[in-house]
Amino acid sequence: DRNKYPEGKIKEPGRVPELLEKYPNLYGDLSAESGYNAVNRDWEFAAWFLDKFQDKLLFGTDYGLTDLDLRHVELYNRFLEEGIINDRIYDKIMWQNATKLLRL
């Protein structure tokens, strides 16, 4: 079904990692449902992806609503607690990369 997000383990990294590697000025925001699905469905892939692209990932920079679904934030908190990511990666994704990119 093309109208559903994929499920299960990620077999091949796909286009997003390829594009992030190819273009130095390309960044990814993880706060949308698509980003949530991609990292939540395969924690092994998430560990690799978040580590590899930790300097190019942001959270919430395109989210202007105040009713954020907290399960997105809770997932990254859990990744931190479970050792999927470390404090440095968490801080980069949650605020440091946006601060740097947006020159705040």
C-alpha positions, -999 to +999 in steps of 0.1 A: +000+000+000+016+032-012-004+053+013+012+036+044+046+041+060+069+010+056+071-014+084+097-039+097+135-039+095+152-016+070+170-038+044+189-011+026+196+025+037+178+040+007+180+075-008+181+096+023+216+086+035+228+088-001+216+123-004+228+134+030+263+121+020+263+137-014+251+172-005+269+191+023+241+217+026+213+191+030+198+185+065+171+163+077+144+171+103+132+140+123+101+154+139+076+145+112+058+112+113+080+098+084+112+105+105+096+089+136+086+058+116+120+054+100+140+053+132+114+036+154+108+006+131+144-005+132+165+006+162+197-010+148+194+011+117+185+041+139+217+037+158+237+037+126+218+065+109+217+089+139+254+083+146+265+087+109+245+118+103+245+134+137+258+167+123+230+169+097+199+160+117+175+184+134+144+180+155+114+203+153+127+230+131+097+228+108+071+223+135+052+255+142+023+240+162+023+238+200+006+204+203+036+183+194+030+146+197+053+138+227+059+102+216+084+117+191+104+133+219+099+103+241+115+081+214+147+101+214+147+101+252+144+064+252+172+061+226+194+080+250+183+058+280+188+026+261+223+036+247+211+038+211+226+073+211+248+092+235+244+127+251+264+143+224+243+130+195+211+137+214+221+174+220+231+178+184+198+166+171+176+183+197+192+217+196+228+222+187+226+216+150+196+239+146+214+266+166+244+263+144+225+261+111+201+289+119+228+310+135+208+315+167 
